[in-house]
Amino acid sequence: MNAAELAGFLRTRRARVQPADVGLDGGGRRQTRGLRRAEVAERAGVSLDYYTRLEQGRRLRPSRQVVIALARALHLSDGERNYLLGLVGEAAVPVPMSRTTDAGARRLLDQLGAVPAMVLNSRYDILAWNRMLDALVANLAELPERERNTLRWLFTGPAAGIGPRDRARLGRRCVADLRGSGRYPDDPGVRQLVTELSRESGEFAELWERHDVGVHRPVTKRMVHPDVGALDLSCEVLTVPDTDQRVMVYTAAPGTGTDRALRGLWARVGEQGGC
């Protein structure tokens, strides 16, 4: 634990919060910029002496509950709260699981044009996609919402033309990433997905029981498209700040057969869309 960094962070965050921000009367003469220590301590449910010692850099280790209470009292953002948790050696609190697409991610999908791309949340639900992903994989709008999930594709579906070796490799990576997100078992959506896939897929159940933890990294995979044949695609993952969303894009090295095939698919998309 970094007591000095914790102390400095608490002092600067306290000075930033105005009394009116937390429903306190800011009238009269206040010698303290921002909130008083006593006001923060009362709002967080700790003693003034304890909070004062934290700001003085004493080597105390506040509990997770106290840190989260201090974050609320100081009006910290999700990122600031998780930074504060990290200072005392606690795991970050995952942001709520997304059900709708971040506006910036949606604009990015629209602007990518010829690059197949989709937006995923923390449990691999596909929240949005562009026309090139439809051309590459399937018409996702025709699928039930429950089936628009890439983990279901890998373990209980056709996996959209991906070969058995690549599918197994991707499955291992994705299961490790799902566990590494820190959402299981507290997130009901993730817990439900794990329960269902464990029941429906022996392979998923075996991988989940390994307790492997990882982070989704760029990967190259081969898939066979019914119209343009074999494609060697680089799968890149871009995180969307302050959400659990990620933009997944599929690209090909310039001048390769896969690059030419993707350009051909894009030309067809334009013709079908009247562009």
Salt bridges, closest charged atoms under 4 A:
GLU39 OE1 - ARG30 NH2 2.79
GLU39 OE2 - ARG36 NH1 3.18
ASP49 OD2 - ARG53 NE 3.25
GLU55 OE2 - ARG14 NE 2.64
GLU55 OE1 - ARG37 NE 2.89
ASP78 OD1 - ARG81 NH1 3.41
GLU80 OE2 - ARG13 NH1 3.08
GLU80 OE2 - ARG16 NH1 2.76
GLU90 OE2 - ARG61 NH2 3.73
GLU90 OE1 - ARG64 NH1 3.47
ASP110 OD1 - ARG106 NH2 3.10
ASP125 OD2 - ARG123 NE 2.71
GLU147 OE2 - ARG146 NH1 2.92
ASP166 OD1 - ARG169 NH2 2.63
ASP177 OD2 - ARG246 NH1 2.98
ASP187 OD2 - ARG183 NH1 2.90
GLU196 OE1 - ARG146 NH2 3.36
GLU196 OE1 - ARG152 NH2 2.51
GLU200 OE2 - ARG146 NH2 3.26
GLU203 OE1 - ARG167 NH2 2.97
GLU206 OE2 - ARG210 NH2 3.76
ASP227 OD2 - ARG268 NH1 3.36
ASP232 OD1 - ARG222 NE 2.80
ASP259 OD2 - ARG263 NE 3.32
